[in-house]
Amino acid sequence: MILDGEVFDANEFERIANLPSKDQLLSKLVGMLNSPMAKLSSTLGSPVSGLLGALEQLNSKKEG
């Protein structure tokens, strides 16, 4: 097969045919970009929720 002036054998053509679609590649890219942001958000939010839990426990002890 000839593509853009280059000759491709069957193995090369099959490799190109099995590449992911543009939409699949964009989805993977968005997922990779989103993952670190989600981890950062979780890491930053974790101490705050722990602090809130501790404050609620202190408040219940004072009331009880």
URWOLIN-V561507 format. One line per field, one symbol per residue. ss: DSSP state (h for helix, s for strand, l for the rest). A space follows every 50 residues. Layout:
ss=???
//
This chain:
ss=lssllssllhhhhhhhhllllhhhhhhhhhhhhhhhhhhhhhhhhhhhhh hhhhhhhhhhhhhl
//
